[in-house]
Amino acid sequence: MPDQEKIKAALLDPAKDYAHRFADVVAYLERSGWKRRIKGSHHIFTRPGIPFLLNLQPEKNGKAKGYQIRQVRQVIERLKS
């Protein structure tokens, strides 16, 4: 599994929105302090003190959905985490 900084750099690159493995994104978020709960195929991430959540779903090929990666990038940029 790639290290935390490599995943973050890839998440911040808009050209790679459709190339992220779902498991890598989940691991990055959990190591960054986000708590995950699962309801069906939805993986919902919350973080104490943050007034919004992230809702991710894996695609059938094991990749993360591109529009959800854009949302993750917006949160990372907003929080500077």
Backbone torsions as a table, in degrees:
resi	resn	phi	psi	omega
1	MET	NA	133.4	180.0
2	PRO	-62.1	155.1	-179.8
3	ASP	-76.3	168.6	-172.7
4	GLN	-57.6	-43.4	-177.0
5	GLU	-69.6	-36.8	178.2
6	LYS	-66.3	-40.8	178.7
7	ILE	-65.1	-43.5	-179.8
8	LYS	-62.0	-44.3	179.2
9	ALA	-61.3	-40.3	178.8
10	ALA	-68.2	-38.4	178.8
11	LEU	-65.2	-30.9	-179.3
12	LEU	-81.2	-6.3	179.8
13	ASP	-96.1	108.3	-177.9
14	PRO	-60.6	-23.5	-179.3
15	ALA	-70.3	-15.2	-176.7
16	LYS	-107.3	18.4	-175.3
17	ASP	-56.6	-32.3	-176.1
18	TYR	-101.7	12.2	-174.7
19	ALA	-113.7	10.7	-175.2
20	HIS	-92.0	133.2	172.9
21	ARG	-73.7	134.7	-177.6
22	PHE	-58.2	-42.7	-178.1
23	ALA	-61.9	-35.8	178.8
24	ASP	-67.6	-40.3	179.8
25	VAL	-65.7	-43.8	178.4
26	VAL	-60.8	-46.7	179.9
27	ALA	-61.2	-42.0	178.7
28	TYR	-60.3	-47.9	-177.9
29	LEU	-63.9	-43.3	-179.4
30	GLU	-65.1	-39.1	177.9
31	ARG	-71.4	-17.3	178.7
32	SER	-91.7	6.1	175.6
33	GLY	100.0	4.0	178.6
34	TRP	-82.8	139.2	176.8
35	LYS	-98.5	136.0	-176.7
36	ARG	-109.7	138.2	167.1
37	ARG	-129.7	149.3	-175.0
38	ILE	-118.5	131.5	175.7
39	LYS	-133.2	101.3	-174.6
40	GLY	68.9	-126.5	178.0
41	SER	-92.5	-1.5	-177.9
42	HIS	-87.8	126.9	174.4
43	HIS	-106.7	111.3	-173.7
44	ILE	-106.0	123.8	-176.7
45	PHE	-110.7	132.0	175.2
46	THR	-129.3	159.4	178.8
47	ARG	-142.2	132.4	-179.7
48	PRO	-55.7	133.4	178.3
49	GLY	85.8	-3.6	179.7
50	ILE	-106.8	122.4	-173.2
51	PRO	-81.8	12.8	178.3
52	PHE	-137.0	168.7	-179.4
53	LEU	-128.0	167.1	176.0
54	LEU	-116.9	133.0	179.6
55	ASN	-118.5	114.3	-178.1
56	LEU	-119.7	147.6	175.3
57	GLN	-134.6	137.6	176.2
58	PRO	-79.1	148.0	171.1
59	GLU	-83.9	169.7	-178.1
60	LYS	-64.8	-23.6	-179.3
61	ASN	-89.1	6.4	178.2
62	GLY	86.6	3.6	179.1
63	LYS	-93.1	161.2	174.0
64	ALA	-86.5	151.5	179.8
65	LYS	-73.5	137.9	-174.7
66	GLY	-59.9	-43.2	-177.9
67	TYR	-67.9	-29.7	177.7
68	GLN	-74.3	-32.1	174.7
69	ILE	-65.0	-38.3	176.2
70	ARG	-60.9	-38.6	178.4
71	GLN	-66.4	-41.2	177.2
72	VAL	-61.1	-43.9	179.2
73	ARG	-60.4	-42.5	179.0
74	GLN	-61.0	-39.9	179.2
75	VAL	-67.5	-44.2	179.5
76	ILE	-59.8	-45.3	179.9
77	GLU	-65.5	-37.8	-179.5
78	ARG	-67.9	-38.4	-176.5
79	LEU	-90.1	-17.0	-175.6
80	LYS	54.3	41.5	-177.2
81	SER	-100.1	NA	NA
